[in-house]
Amino acid sequence: MAKITRCEDARKYDFIVVGSGNGACAFLRQYLACSSGGKILVLEEGDNFFETSEITHQRNWTQSYAEGNIFKLHTAQTSDEIPILSGRACTMGGGGSINYTMIFESSDWLTKNLGHDQAYWDARKEELARSFERKDPTTNLTAVARHVKKKLEELDFSVNKENNMEIGKHVNDHILLPFGIYLLPQTLQVTLKDQYVSLFATTEEFADDNSQGEPTICNFDFFSGELGVLLYLISHLFLAFWVPNWLKFWMIRKPGVFNCLKRVSRTLVRILNALDDILWSIVNPFKMGKHQWNLISAIVKFNIAREGYYEPQPVCLVNENKKTKLYQIVLRCFEDKSRKNDPDFRVAETAIAKQIPLMESLGEKPHPIFQFLIRLLTRMPYKVEQIPNYINHYSRYDLLTEQHLSGGCVFGKALDLGLRSPKDTGKVLGSQNIYVADLSASPLPRVSPQMTAYLIGHHVATQITK
């Protein structure tokens, strides 16, 4: 595919694709396979990450992902104006998911949100899976991954086998709760691949005691590695814990402040590592040198109970004598003033309580002094009775969301479902030739959304080429 830096005449092209993320990749592949020809122009902002071996092959993945040009912040807050550290990974063109533990959303969910029947989505999944030549992700696991898989199965977890007024109103993201820092058994050999363990677990939780209504899917991801490397990976997310809310507002609006504070976080990590080495040498004079901590940690993420929305900001961005209105992302997580009745609070509490035994089976608790330091900063629980205080504090000061923002142009509201005319699938209602084929076309899936993004692009291309 030829690369150009300037387009002289856009009218020469049959399709102009904005962005080269997951949805666009799947759209282009299917469109080119099914159409008879035509010229296509793909527009992409920024660096070409596809040719960066550190990212595409996970070599030095920790360092590459932690860089500022790989992770970008959204200006997100709650309806109570609590700032949320919400970002997106930019490792696959426009903003693809970093998750390589790829799993499809259920056909039932796709039918409800994108139209067609379950047989249709089963067929599209089969086509897409063949194009990926996917292998069983549970084979060729590392020692750490096999250790995690064994403990998950012992605890019965599921393991991964017109005027259009609707545009810009809908937005969804995951709530992301980090918790559990434990010491791996010394007999386990940790590899670079284990920084993001190549499997995850899911559970279904209900917001009430009667298990009524639609269950919330909770997704558990696992991270492991040497202390300094692991903390370097999450240095940008670490800012959610030690930076006060008033400073977070500046941080999410000013990239320079974000990058500066991230460097401060890394400096603190280096200082703590050096202090640990000194103390280790004092306590163990015959084993002087660096102390190797191999840790395992986990996050739980689940969809916010209430749909979020975009809100215009009072300030405008002036660019080349043009004013562009900016929008704040408002995510309605932990919105109920009564924490006891809030569905997000109840799901988080139940999910974490169930996972504490799992984490204790994966590794040992750190020394009580280190538990105290961890809880002093993050409130991360090591006991069930500590969970309510952690979630309450987290919901007021430390909110994180994942890199999986979705919505904005939802099928059936802003976009044509294509049920009457296949060639109109994904077309913005009221437009003549504008189509959307990415995660903004659907509510946030209940599982890792990478395959859903691919599937939406594949689906739109399948329909419009009929």
LINWOQUI-V607711 format. One record per pair of residues at least 12 apart in sequence whose C-alpha atoms are under 8 Angstrom apart, sorted by the first residue. I is the first residue (numbers start at 0). J is the second residue. If there is no record, write none. Layout:
i=I j=J
i=I j=J
This chain:
i=11 j=38
i=12 j=37
i=12 j=38
i=12 j=39
i=12 j=40
i=13 j=37
i=13 j=38
i=13 j=39
i=14 j=38
i=14 j=39
i=14 j=40
i=15 j=39
i=15 j=40
i=15 j=41
i=15 j=42
i=16 j=39
i=16 j=40
i=16 j=41
i=16 j=42
i=17 j=41
i=17 j=42
i=17 j=43
i=18 j=41
i=18 j=42
i=18 j=43
i=18 j=44
i=18 j=92
i=18 j=93
i=19 j=41
i=19 j=42
i=19 j=43
i=19 j=91
i=19 j=92
i=19 j=93
i=20 j=91
i=20 j=92
i=20 j=93
i=20 j=94
i=20 j=95
i=21 j=91
i=21 j=94
i=21 j=95
i=21 j=437
i=21 j=449
i=21 j=452
i=21 j=453
i=21 j=456
i=22 j=436
i=22 j=437
i=22 j=438
i=22 j=452
i=22 j=453
i=22 j=454
i=22 j=455
i=22 j=456
i=22 j=457
i=23 j=436
i=23 j=437
i=23 j=453
i=23 j=456
i=24 j=453
i=24 j=456
i=25 j=453
i=25 j=454
i=25 j=455
i=25 j=456
i=25 j=457
i=26 j=436
i=26 j=453
i=26 j=455
i=26 j=456
i=26 j=457
i=26 j=458
i=26 j=459
i=26 j=460
i=27 j=456
i=27 j=460
i=28 j=457
i=29 j=457
i=29 j=460
i=29 j=461
i=30 j=460
i=30 j=461
i=30 j=464
i=33 j=461
i=33 j=464
i=34 j=464
i=43 j=92
i=43 j=93
i=44 j=93
i=47 j=92
i=48 j=90
i=48 j=91
i=48 j=92
i=49 j=90
i=49 j=91
i=49 j=92
i=54 j=90
i=57 j=192
i=58 j=191
i=59 j=191
i=61 j=194
i=61 j=228
i=61 j=229
i=61 j=231
i=61 j=232
i=62 j=231
i=62 j=232
i=64 j=88
i=64 j=90
i=64 j=232
i=65 j=231
i=65 j=232
i=65 j=233
i=65 j=234
i=65 j=235
i=67 j=258
i=68 j=89
i=69 j=88
i=69 j=89
i=69 j=90
i=70 j=86
i=70 j=87
i=70 j=88
i=70 j=89
i=71 j=86
i=71 j=87
i=71 j=88
i=71 j=89
i=72 j=84
i=72 j=85
i=72 j=86
i=72 j=87
i=72 j=251
i=72 j=254
i=73 j=85
i=73 j=86
i=73 j=87
i=73 j=251
i=73 j=328
i=74 j=251
i=74 j=252
i=74 j=326
i=74 j=327
i=74 j=328
i=75 j=251
i=75 j=327
i=75 j=328
i=75 j=329
i=75 j=330
i=76 j=327
i=76 j=328
i=76 j=329
i=76 j=330
i=77 j=329
i=77 j=330
i=77 j=331
i=77 j=332
i=77 j=334
i=78 j=329
i=78 j=330
i=78 j=331
i=78 j=334
i=79 j=334
i=81 j=244
i=81 j=395
i=81 j=396
i=82 j=244
i=82 j=247
i=82 j=248
i=82 j=398
i=83 j=239
i=83 j=247
i=83 j=397
i=83 j=398
i=83 j=399
i=83 j=400
i=84 j=236
i=84 j=239
i=84 j=247
i=84 j=251
i=84 j=398
i=84 j=399
i=84 j=400
i=85 j=399
i=85 j=400
i=85 j=401
i=85 j=402
i=86 j=400
i=86 j=401
i=86 j=402
i=87 j=401
i=87 j=402
i=87 j=403
i=87 j=404
i=88 j=402
i=95 j=449
i=96 j=402
i=96 j=403
i=96 j=448
i=96 j=449
i=98 j=447
i=98 j=449
i=99 j=197
i=100 j=136
i=100 j=159
i=100 j=197
i=100 j=198
i=100 j=199
i=100 j=447
i=101 j=447
i=101 j=449
i=101 j=450
i=102 j=159
i=102 j=160
i=102 j=446
i=102 j=447
i=102 j=448
i=102 j=449
i=102 j=450
i=103 j=124
i=103 j=446
i=103 j=448
i=103 j=450
i=103 j=451
i=104 j=444
i=104 j=445
i=104 j=446
i=104 j=448
i=104 j=450
i=104 j=451
i=106 j=118
i=106 j=120
i=106 j=121
i=112 j=410
i=112 j=411
i=112 j=441
i=112 j=442
i=113 j=410
i=113 j=411
i=113 j=416
i=113 j=441
i=114 j=416
i=114 j=418
i=115 j=418
i=123 j=454
i=123 j=457
i=123 j=458
i=124 j=454
i=127 j=454
i=127 j=457
i=135 j=160
i=136 j=159
i=136 j=160
i=136 j=197
i=136 j=198
i=137 j=159
i=137 j=160
i=137 j=198
i=140 j=197
i=141 j=190
i=141 j=192
i=141 j=193
i=142 j=187
i=142 j=188
i=142 j=189
i=143 j=187
i=143 j=188
i=143 j=189
i=143 j=193
i=143 j=196
i=144 j=193
i=144 j=196
i=144 j=197
i=144 j=198
i=146 j=361
i=147 j=361
i=148 j=198
i=150 j=357
i=150 j=360
i=150 j=361
i=151 j=200
i=151 j=357
i=154 j=357
i=156 j=200
i=156 j=201
i=156 j=202
i=157 j=200
i=157 j=201
i=157 j=202
i=158 j=198
i=158 j=199
i=158 j=200
i=158 j=201
i=159 j=198
i=159 j=199
i=159 j=200
i=159 j=201
i=161 j=428
i=161 j=429
i=161 j=430
i=162 j=428
i=162 j=429
i=163 j=413
i=163 j=427
i=163 j=428
i=163 j=429
i=164 j=413
i=165 j=407
i=165 j=408
i=165 j=409
i=165 j=412
i=165 j=413
i=166 j=407
i=166 j=408
i=166 j=409
i=166 j=413
i=167 j=308
i=167 j=309
i=167 j=406
i=167 j=407
i=167 j=408
i=168 j=308
i=168 j=309
i=168 j=407
i=169 j=306
i=169 j=307
i=169 j=308
i=169 j=309
i=169 j=406
i=169 j=407
i=169 j=408
i=169 j=409
i=170 j=306
i=170 j=307
i=170 j=308
i=170 j=309
i=170 j=328
i=170 j=330
i=170 j=404
i=170 j=405
i=170 j=406
i=170 j=407
i=170 j=442
i=171 j=302
i=171 j=303
i=171 j=306
i=171 j=307
i=171 j=308
i=171 j=330
i=171 j=404
i=171 j=405
i=171 j=406
i=171 j=442
i=171 j=443
i=172 j=302
i=172 j=303
i=172 j=330
i=172 j=400
i=172 j=401
i=172 j=402
i=172 j=403
i=172 j=404
i=172 j=405
i=172 j=443
i=173 j=300
i=173 j=301
i=173 j=302
i=173 j=303
i=173 j=400
i=173 j=401
i=173 j=403
i=173 j=404
i=173 j=443
i=174 j=300
i=174 j=301
i=174 j=302
i=174 j=303
i=174 j=332
i=174 j=398
i=174 j=399
i=174 j=400
i=174 j=401
i=175 j=298
i=175 j=299
i=175 j=300
i=175 j=301
i=175 j=398
i=175 j=399
i=175 j=400
i=175 j=401
i=176 j=298
i=176 j=299
i=176 j=300
i=176 j=399
i=177 j=296
i=177 j=297
i=177 j=298
i=177 j=299
i=177 j=379
i=178 j=296
i=178 j=297
i=178 j=298
i=178 j=299
i=178 j=379
i=178 j=380
i=179 j=295
i=179 j=296
i=179 j=297
i=179 j=298
i=179 j=355
i=179 j=358
i=179 j=379
i=179 j=380
i=179 j=381
i=180 j=294
i=180 j=295
i=180 j=296
i=180 j=297
i=180 j=364
i=180 j=365
i=181 j=294
i=181 j=295
i=181 j=296
i=181 j=358
i=181 j=359
i=181 j=361
i=181 j=362
i=181 j=363
i=181 j=364
i=181 j=365
i=182 j=292
i=182 j=293
i=182 j=294
i=182 j=295
i=182 j=362
i=182 j=363
i=182 j=364
i=182 j=365
i=183 j=293
i=183 j=294
i=183 j=295
i=183 j=361
i=183 j=362
i=183 j=363
i=184 j=362
i=184 j=363
i=185 j=293
i=189 j=223
i=189 j=224
i=189 j=293
i=190 j=224
i=191 j=224
i=193 j=222
i=193 j=223
i=193 j=224
i=194 j=222
i=194 j=223
i=194 j=224
i=194 j=229
i=195 j=220
i=195 j=221
i=195 j=222
i=195 j=223
i=196 j=220
i=196 j=221
i=196 j=222
i=196 j=223
i=198 j=220
i=198 j=221
i=199 j=218
i=199 j=219
i=199 j=220
i=199 j=221
i=200 j=218
i=200 j=219
i=200 j=220
i=201 j=216
i=201 j=217
i=201 j=218
i=201 j=219
i=202 j=216
i=202 j=217
i=202 j=218
i=202 j=350
i=203 j=215
i=203 j=216
i=203 j=217
i=204 j=216
i=204 j=217
i=204 j=346
i=204 j=349
i=204 j=350
i=205 j=346
i=206 j=341
i=206 j=342
i=206 j=343
i=206 j=345
i=206 j=346
i=207 j=342
i=207 j=345
i=215 j=301
i=215 j=302
i=215 j=346
i=215 j=445
i=216 j=301
i=216 j=302
i=216 j=445
i=216 j=446
i=217 j=299
i=217 j=300
i=217 j=301
i=217 j=350
i=217 j=445
i=217 j=446
i=218 j=299
i=218 j=300
i=218 j=301
i=218 j=446
i=218 j=447
i=219 j=297
i=219 j=298
i=219 j=299
i=219 j=300
i=220 j=297
i=220 j=298
i=220 j=299
i=221 j=295
i=221 j=296
i=221 j=297
i=221 j=298
i=222 j=295
i=222 j=296
i=222 j=297
i=223 j=293
i=223 j=294
i=223 j=295
i=223 j=296
i=224 j=293
i=224 j=294
i=224 j=295
i=225 j=291
i=225 j=292
i=225 j=293
i=225 j=294
i=226 j=272
i=226 j=291
i=226 j=292
i=226 j=293
i=226 j=294
i=227 j=268
i=227 j=269
i=227 j=272
i=230 j=265
i=230 j=268
i=231 j=265
i=231 j=268
i=234 j=261
i=234 j=264
i=234 j=265
i=235 j=261
i=235 j=264
i=236 j=399
i=237 j=264
i=238 j=260
i=238 j=261
i=238 j=264
i=239 j=396
i=239 j=397
i=239 j=398
i=239 j=399
i=240 j=376
i=240 j=377
i=240 j=396
i=240 j=397
i=241 j=376
i=241 j=377
i=243 j=396
i=244 j=396
i=275 j=290
i=276 j=288
i=276 j=289
i=276 j=290
i=295 j=361
i=295 j=362
i=296 j=358
i=299 j=350
i=299 j=351
i=300 j=401
i=301 j=445
i=302 j=443
i=302 j=445
i=303 j=330
i=303 j=331
i=303 j=332
i=303 j=343
i=304 j=331
i=304 j=332
i=304 j=342
i=304 j=343
i=305 j=331
i=305 j=332
i=306 j=330
i=306 j=331
i=307 j=328
i=307 j=329
i=307 j=330
i=307 j=331
i=308 j=328
i=308 j=329
i=308 j=330
i=309 j=326
i=309 j=327
i=309 j=328
i=309 j=329
i=310 j=326
i=310 j=327
i=310 j=328
i=310 j=329
i=311 j=324
i=311 j=325
i=311 j=326
i=311 j=327
i=312 j=324
i=312 j=325
i=312 j=326
i=312 j=327
i=313 j=325
i=333 j=394
i=338 j=391
i=344 j=390
i=344 j=391
i=347 j=390
i=348 j=386
i=348 j=387
i=348 j=390
i=351 j=386
i=352 j=383
i=352 j=386
i=355 j=381
i=355 j=382
i=355 j=383
i=364 j=381
i=377 j=389
i=378 j=392
i=378 j=393
i=403 j=443
i=403 j=448
i=404 j=438
i=404 j=439
i=404 j=443
i=405 j=438
i=405 j=439
i=405 j=440
i=405 j=441
i=405 j=442
i=405 j=443
i=406 j=438
i=406 j=439
i=406 j=440
i=406 j=441
i=406 j=442
i=406 j=443
i=407 j=439
i=407 j=440
i=408 j=427
i=408 j=435
i=408 j=439
i=408 j=440
i=408 j=441
i=409 j=439
i=409 j=440
i=409 j=441
i=409 j=442
i=410 j=425
i=410 j=440
i=410 j=441
i=413 j=427
i=413 j=428
i=414 j=426
i=414 j=427
i=414 j=428
i=414 j=434
i=414 j=435
i=414 j=440
i=415 j=427
i=415 j=428
i=417 j=462
i=421 j=462
i=421 j=463
i=421 j=465
i=422 j=462
i=422 j=463
i=422 j=464
i=422 j=465
i=423 j=463
i=424 j=459
i=424 j=462
i=424 j=463
i=425 j=440
i=425 j=459
i=436 j=452
i=436 j=455
i=436 j=456
i=436 j=459
i=437 j=452
i=437 j=453
i=437 j=455
i=437 j=456
i=438 j=451
i=438 j=452
i=438 j=455
i=440 j=455
